[in-house]
């Protein structure tokens, strides 16, 4: 008798596993519809139950006596969970703000050091220009060559000579 029971249960388990696999693959569309309808009806039933519970709490809170003491404990647990989640999110926000402030401090430091870097670069450029074998003070000893546009006559004049004394029009080309 026990072997028959064991064989029965094994056959039942094998059938359940086979049906489960077929159901998951999309077989038995009528069963899927039935499950969907049942799920919808259970959802409606749960919604109505929650609504009725809220009304019962309203009536319970209006009087002095408590009708549903278990719900208060459940609400306290739910409120504790909500408070814990809010605290976690606030900690994450505070951490993100701290990281952004560190980033802003780094950027400000870079901005503050930028003028010093630019000044150093300018001084390096001036130092390099000073080391070039170029003397701009020698321009006074150089000569300027003027060419007459009509005759083509060339005339060398010292660079420090005042052109207005010579009567030369320096604007004409």
Secondary structure, DSSP 4 states (H G I P E B T S, - for coil): -HHHHHHHHHHHHHHHHHHHHHHHTT--HHHHHHHHHHHHHHHHHHHHHHHHHHHHHHHHHHSSS-S-HHHHHHHHHHHHHHHHHHHHHHHHHHHHHHHHHHHHHHHHHHHHHHHHHHHHHHHHHHHHHHHSS--GGGGGG-EEEEE-TTT--EEEEETTS-HHHHT--SS--
